[in-house]
Amino acid sequence: MTARRIRPILIGAAVMAALIVALVVMSIRTRPVRQSVIAFTELLAAANVQDLARARGLCSSRYLAAHPLLPAEEGGIVGLPRNMHPNFQAWRQGPHVWICPTNRVGPIYQLALEDETWKFDGPVGLLRGRGQIILDPELTRPERVE
């Protein structure tokens, strides 16, 4: 092979390697949010069928200490969300992940890493228009939000 033929092959290989590295980095950086969304949707499924044992396994010990899980008369579990809009938002907030399950405006729920899994840690505030976050001082404590 001549230098003219090797050069495009090397450039193509370098571009492919850069794309693979970028994909791996993006996958690693978004893993906590993806895992939290999975845990949140599992919690929604458990709440909708009133599976208290499964829901307990998806809630943090701090949340369970403050909120006993009880079935709601109208369906679901008292205090837990029951649905998620397709345009939900989820993002890292310090060591936690925050999820707004509505259409870009509504309650924000926190998920915390506990025992190597993401668990529901309760509401922390409201997401308003233009991305304004209103934290509830009763729900937000320095040990919970960084």
C-alpha positions as CSV (number, residue, x, y, z in Angstrom):
1,M,0.0,0.0,0.0
2,T,1.1,3.5,-0.7
3,A,1.0,6.5,1.6
4,R,-2.0,7.9,-0.4
5,R,-4.1,4.8,0.4
6,I,-3.0,4.5,4.1
7,R,-3.7,8.1,5.1
8,P,-7.5,7.9,4.5
9,I,-7.7,4.6,6.3
10,L,-5.8,6.1,9.3
11,I,-8.0,9.2,9.4
12,G,-11.1,7.1,9.2
13,A,-9.9,4.9,12.1
14,A,-9.0,7.9,14.2
15,V,-12.5,9.4,13.6
16,M,-14.1,6.1,14.5
17,A,-12.0,5.8,17.7
18,A,-13.0,9.4,18.7
19,L,-16.7,8.6,18.1
20,I,-16.4,5.5,20.2
21,V,-14.6,7.3,23.0
22,A,-17.3,10.1,22.9
23,L,-20.1,7.5,23.1
24,V,-18.5,5.7,26.1
25,V,-17.9,9.0,27.9
26,M,-21.5,10.1,27.3
27,S,-22.8,6.7,28.4
28,I,-20.8,6.8,31.7
29,R,-21.8,10.4,32.5
30,T,-25.6,9.8,31.9
31,R,-25.7,6.5,33.7
32,P,-27.0,7.9,37.1
33,V,-29.9,9.8,35.4
34,R,-30.8,6.8,33.3
35,Q,-30.8,4.4,36.3
36,S,-32.8,6.9,38.3
37,V,-35.5,7.2,35.6
38,I,-35.7,3.4,35.5
39,A,-36.1,3.2,39.3
40,F,-38.7,6.0,39.1
41,T,-40.8,4.2,36.5
42,E,-40.6,1.0,38.5
43,L,-41.9,3.0,41.5
44,L,-44.8,4.3,39.3
45,A,-45.7,0.8,38.3
46,A,-45.6,-0.5,41.9
47,A,-47.7,2.5,43.0
48,N,-50.3,2.0,40.3
49,V,-50.9,-1.7,41.3
50,Q,-50.6,-0.8,45.0
51,D,-47.6,-3.2,45.5
52,L,-46.4,-1.9,48.9
53,A,-43.6,-4.4,49.3
54,R,-42.1,-3.5,45.9
55,A,-42.6,0.2,46.5
56,R,-40.8,0.0,49.8
57,G,-37.8,-1.5,48.1
58,L,-37.7,1.5,45.7
59,C,-37.9,4.2,48.4
60,S,-35.0,5.4,50.5
61,S,-34.8,4.6,54.2
62,R,-35.1,8.3,55.0
63,Y,-38.3,8.6,53.0
64,L,-39.8,5.5,54.6
65,A,-38.9,6.7,58.1
66,A,-41.0,9.8,57.5
67,H,-43.7,8.5,55.3
68,P,-45.4,5.1,55.9
69,L,-46.6,3.6,52.6
70,L,-50.3,3.1,52.6
71,P,-52.7,2.3,49.8
72,A,-54.8,5.2,48.6
73,E,-58.6,4.7,48.3
74,E,-58.6,6.2,44.7
75,G,-55.8,3.9,43.7
76,G,-52.0,4.1,44.0
77,I,-50.1,4.7,47.2
78,V,-50.5,7.8,49.4
79,G,-47.8,10.3,48.7
80,L,-46.3,8.7,45.6
81,P,-46.7,9.9,42.0
82,R,-48.7,7.7,39.6
83,N,-47.7,8.9,36.1
84,M,-45.0,10.4,34.0
85,H,-45.4,12.7,31.0
86,P,-43.4,11.9,27.9
87,N,-41.7,15.3,28.1
88,F,-40.5,14.8,31.7
89,Q,-37.1,16.2,32.8
90,A,-34.4,14.5,34.8
91,W,-31.0,15.9,35.8
92,R,-28.1,15.6,38.3
93,Q,-28.3,17.8,41.3
94,G,-25.2,17.3,43.3
95,P,-25.0,13.6,44.3
96,H,-28.8,13.2,43.7
97,V,-31.0,13.0,40.6
98,W,-34.0,15.2,40.3
99,I,-37.0,14.3,38.2
100,C,-39.9,16.5,37.1
101,P,-42.4,13.9,35.8
102,T,-44.8,16.4,34.3
103,N,-44.7,18.4,31.1
104,R,-41.7,20.7,32.1
105,V,-43.7,22.4,35.0
106,G,-44.7,20.7,38.2
107,P,-43.3,18.8,41.2
108,I,-39.7,17.8,41.5
109,Y,-38.8,14.5,43.1
110,Q,-35.4,13.5,44.4
111,L,-33.7,10.1,43.9
112,A,-30.7,9.3,46.1
113,L,-28.1,6.6,45.7
114,E,-28.5,4.1,48.6
115,D,-27.0,0.7,48.8
116,E,-25.7,1.0,45.2
117,T,-29.2,1.6,43.8
118,W,-31.2,4.7,43.1
119,K,-34.1,5.1,45.4
120,F,-37.1,7.6,45.6
121,D,-36.3,10.2,48.3
122,G,-39.4,12.3,48.1
123,P,-40.4,15.7,46.7
124,V,-38.0,18.7,47.0
125,G,-39.9,21.5,45.2
126,L,-41.5,22.8,42.1
127,L,-40.3,23.4,38.6
128,R,-41.8,26.6,37.1
129,G,-41.7,28.1,33.7
130,R,-38.4,29.1,32.2
131,G,-36.6,26.5,34.4
132,Q,-37.2,28.4,37.7
133,I,-36.9,26.0,40.6
134,I,-38.8,26.7,43.8
135,L,-37.4,24.6,46.7
136,D,-39.6,23.8,49.6
137,P,-37.7,24.7,52.8
138,E,-39.6,22.1,54.7
139,L,-38.5,19.4,52.3
140,T,-35.0,20.5,51.5
141,R,-32.3,20.0,54.1
142,P,-28.5,20.5,53.7
143,E,-27.9,16.8,54.2
144,R,-30.3,16.0,51.3
145,V,-29.5,18.6,48.7
146,E,-26.1,19.9,47.7
